[in-house]
Amino acid sequence: LLIIAGIGVQLLPGVARASTAADELPWAMLFVSAQLPVALAAILQEQAFQSVPVNVFQMMFWASTTQFLLLLVLAPLDMVPYLGDASSAEGFWDNLATAWEHTAEGDAGSVLLA
């Protein structure tokens, strides 16, 4: 029930606007569907916590380490034409530097909402 409510909250801004473009619906559905694996992983994680004693700090360490290594492996996909928005390795590093600047200045959220 909570997951369904979360999906509704995610779609609510697009539904509330009267001028919602027809091409926004596929993107909204893509982002909604991306939340389902995360929700299922959270459910499995809670089940694991109930059945087996888990060291939470160790789990957080391995989850963060895995995410970082996956980022390192998948980051070059940003340079693939029509998949990423960098056209070269230099463009990739420029994008990374810009993202870091926005994060360091604390305005990364405002860039996403612009």
Sequence and secondary structure as in RCSB ss.txt:
>XXXX:A:sequence
LLIIAGIGVQLLPGVARASTAADELPWAMLFVSAQLPVALAAILQEQAFQSVPVNVFQMMFWASTTQFLLLLVLA
PLDMVPYLGDASSAEGFWDNLATAWEHTAEGDAGSVLLA
>XXXX:A:secstr
 HHHHHHHHHHHHHHH TT  TTHHHHHHHHHHHHHHHHHHHHHHHHHHHHS   HHHHHHHHHHHHHHHHHHHG
GGGGSTTTSS SSHHHHHHHHHHHHHHHHHT HHHHHH 
